Amino acid sequence: MNAPAGASTLAERASLAQEVKHSRFLALAAPVETPEAALAFFAEVGDPAATHNCWAYRIGAQYRFNDDGEPAGTAGRPILAAIDGQGYDRIAVVVTRWYGGIKLGAGGLVRAYGGCAAECLRRAPRRELVRYDELELSFGFEDTGAVHAAFAAHGAEKTEERYSADGVRVRIRLPASQLPALKAQLRDATRNRVRLDEPGASPLG
């Protein structure tokens, strides 16, 4: 499952520090492309001397969270909820806690971890993720010029091209928002001679 339309990632890393009943919380967030990159980010910025380094990431349908010793469900899951609640994708967030001597209780921990992560993301610079579609087209040699002109007009990128005695078969990738206009131009420019096959949407990029 792809992230919802209109999803965003971070334009750059972000951080936010808060204090709750003498415990210090530091949220650090970064854009990531893979689970491995998320785990590398957590290893890079986590403080071994801190009481807890709790984290979560969301990359399309893939997600994980970790409470790092806090009571189950009080840290990692609220961080993930902060990510999802603001429509973020391809993002990793770690919230580090330095214990201040006063226990917060389960509800207090959920509010502290989730709230720190959410406030960090609210203030962070966003970058919109563009949804791409992939499709294959078949057309005769006589329509090659018109087809390539349509590709250029709508930001379509050729990823594969095959020739046969009957004509050309091309696989393209383009922003989903451009697909209706591309179809209309191909239909009008070739008198509807182009055959389309849409295998489905590709990941956001």
C-alpha positions in Angstrom: 0.0 0.0 0.0 1.4 3.4 -1.0 1.2 6.4 1.4 -2.0 8.4 0.9 -2.1 11.1 -1.7 -0.8 14.4 -0.4 1.7 12.7 1.9 4.8 14.6 2.8 8.3 13.8 4.0 10.8 16.1 5.7 12.7 18.6 3.6 15.6 18.2 6.1 16.4 16.9 9.6 14.5 18.5 12.5 14.7 18.5 16.3 12.8 19.7 19.3 13.6 19.6 23.0 11.0 19.6 25.8 11.0 19.2 29.6 8.3 17.3 31.4 8.4 17.0 35.2 12.2 17.3 35.2 12.7 14.6 32.5 14.3 16.0 29.3 13.0 14.8 26.0 14.7 15.4 22.6 13.0 14.5 19.4 15.1 14.1 16.3 13.5 13.4 12.9 14.9 12.7 9.4 13.7 11.7 5.9 14.7 8.1 5.1 14.2 5.9 2.0 14.7 2.4 3.5 14.3 0.6 6.9 18.1 0.2 6.9 18.5 4.0 6.6 16.1 4.5 9.5 18.0 2.1 11.7 21.3 3.7 10.8 19.8 7.1 11.7 18.7 5.8 15.1 22.2 4.4 15.7 23.8 7.7 14.7 21.8 10.0 16.9 20.7 7.9 19.9 22.5 8.8 23.1 23.9 5.7 24.9 24.0 7.7 28.1 20.4 8.6 28.0 17.7 6.7 29.9 15.7 5.7 26.8 16.0 6.2 23.0 12.5 5.3 21.7 11.8 5.5 18.0 9.5 4.8 15.1 9.6 4.9 11.3 7.1 4.9 8.5 8.1 4.0 4.9 5.0 3.3 2.8 3.4 0.2 4.2 6.5 -0.6 6.3 6.8 0.6 9.8 8.4 -0.3 13.1 8.6 1.2 16.6 10.6 0.5 19.7 9.9 1.4 23.4 13.5 0.9 24.4 12.6 -0.2 28.0 9.7 2.1 28.6 6.3 0.3 29.4 4.9 -1.4 26.3 2.9 1.0 24.1 3.9 4.2 25.9 6.7 5.5 23.6 7.3 3.9 20.2 3.6 3.6 19.2 2.8 7.2 20.2 5.7 8.4 18.1 4.4 6.4 15.1 0.9 7.9 15.7 2.5 11.3 15.5 4.1 10.5 12.2 0.8 9.0 10.7 -1.4 11.7 12.3 0.4 14.4 10.3 0.5 12.6 7.0 4.2 11.9 6.9 5.9 9.1 5.0 9.5 8.1 4.5 10.4 9.4 7.9 12.2 8.3 11.1 11.8 9.8 14.5 13.7 9.1 17.7 12.7 10.6 21.1 15.5 10.4 23.7 14.7 10.8 27.4 16.9 11.7 30.3 15.0 10.7 33.4 14.5 13.5 35.9 13.5 11.6 39.0 9.7 11.9 38.7 7.7 9.0 37.2 5.2 10.1 34.6 2.9 7.1 34.5 1.7 5.4 31.4 -0.6 8.2 30.3 2.1 10.8 31.0 4.7 8.9 28.9 2.3 8.6 26.0 1.7 12.3 26.0 5.3 13.2 26.5 6.7 10.9 23.7 3.9 11.5 21.3 3.6 15.2 22.0 7.3 15.8 21.6 7.4 13.9 18.3 4.3 15.7 17.1 5.5 19.1 17.9 8.8 18.4 16.3 7.0 17.4 13.1 4.6 20.3 13.2 7.5 22.7 13.1 9.6 20.8 10.6 9.9 21.9 6.9 7.9 19.6 4.7 8.5 18.3 1.2 5.5 17.0 -0.8 5.9 13.4 -2.1 4.8 13.1 -5.7 2.8 9.9 -6.7 4.0 8.3 -9.9 2.2 5.9 -12.2 3.8 3.4 -14.6 2.2 2.2 -17.8 3.0 0.5 -21.1 2.0 1.8 -24.5 2.0 0.2 -27.9 1.9 2.2 -31.1 2.8 2.0 -34.8 6.0 3.5 -36.1 4.1 6.3 -37.8 3.0 7.7 -34.4 6.5 7.7 -32.8 6.9 11.5 -33.2 3.5 12.4 -31.7 4.0 9.9 -28.8 7.4 11.3 -27.9 6.1 14.8 -28.0 3.4 13.9 -25.6 5.9 12.3 -23.2 8.0 15.5 -23.3 4.9 17.7 -22.6 3.9 15.8 -19.5 7.1 14.8 -17.8 7.0 11.1 -18.8 10.3 9.2 -18.4 10.9 6.2 -20.7 12.1 3.2 -18.7 11.9 0.5 -21.4 11.5 0.5 -25.2 11.1 -2.5 -27.5 10.6 -2.7 -31.2 8.9 -5.4 -33.3 7.6 -5.7 -36.8 4.2 -4.3 -35.6 5.6 -1.2 -34.0 6.9 0.0 -30.6 6.2 -0.9 -27.1 7.3 1.5 -24.4 7.1 1.6 -20.6 7.0 5.0 -19.0 6.9 6.5 -15.5 5.2 9.9 -14.9 3.5 11.9 -12.1 0.0 10.6 -11.6 -1.4 14.1 -11.9 -0.2 14.2 -15.5 -1.7 10.9 -16.6 -5.2 12.2 -17.7 -3.7 15.0 -19.8 -1.2 12.6 -21.4 -3.9 10.2 -22.3 -6.0 13.0 -23.9 -3.0 14.2 -25.9 -2.1 10.7 -27.2 -5.7 10.1 -28.1 -6.1 13.4 -30.0 -2.6 13.3 -31.7 -2.8 9.7 -32.9 -6.6 9.4 -33.5 -6.7 7.0 -30.6 -4.3 4.5 -32.2 -2.1 4.2 -29.0 -2.9 1.2 -26.8 -2.4 1.6 -23.1 -1.7 -1.0 -20.4 -1.4 0.3 -16.8 0.2 -2.2 -14.5 -0.3 0.1 -11.5 1.1 2.8 -9.4 4.8 2.8 -8.4 6.0 3.9 -5.0 6.0 7.5 -4.1 9.2 9.4 -5.1 
